[in-house]
């Protein structure tokens, strides 16, 4: 079965992957590298913000 991807599905999958990476980076900073938690959290929030922007672009491009 061939999966057809249009622009909206691609933006949706990209937003999901970026949000998951952001959450994992934040959790990695909290649990493993506690001395760098602020840096990891800033990067994780950045990933989540980009995912939010991708989600907002769905249907507009």
C-alpha positions in Angstrom: 0.0 0.0 0.0 1.4 3.3 -1.0 0.9 6.1 1.4 0.1 9.4 -0.3 1.4 12.4 1.5 0.1 15.9 0.7 1.4 19.1 2.1 -0.8 19.1 5.1 0.1 15.6 6.2 3.8 16.4 5.8 3.5 19.6 8.0 1.5 17.5 10.5 4.1 14.8 10.8 6.9 17.3 10.9 5.2 19.2 13.7 4.6 16.0 15.6 8.2 14.9 15.3 9.6 18.3 16.3 7.3 18.5 19.3 8.4 15.0 20.4 12.1 16.0 20.0 11.4 19.1 22.0 9.8 17.2 24.9 12.6 14.6 24.8 15.3 17.3 24.9 13.6 19.0 27.9 13.3 15.6 29.7 16.9 14.8 28.9 18.0 18.0 30.5 15.9 17.5 33.6 16.8 13.9 34.3 20.3 13.3 32.9 22.2 16.6 32.6 20.8 18.5 35.6 23.6 21.1 35.5 22.5 22.2 32.0 18.8 22.0 32.5 18.2 25.7 31.5 20.0 25.3 28.2 18.2 22.1 27.4 14.9 23.6 28.3 15.4 26.6 26.1 16.3 24.4 23.1 13.3 22.2 23.8 11.0 25.1 23.9 12.5 26.3 20.7 11.7 23.0 19.1 8.1 23.1 20.4 7.7 26.7 19.0 8.8 25.6 15.6 6.4 22.7 15.7 3.7 25.1 16.7 4.6 27.3 13.7 4.5 24.2 11.4 1.1 23.3 12.7 -0.2 26.8 12.1 1.0 26.6 8.5 -1.1 23.6 7.7 -3.7 24.5 5.1 -2.1 27.9 4.4 0.7 26.9 2.0 
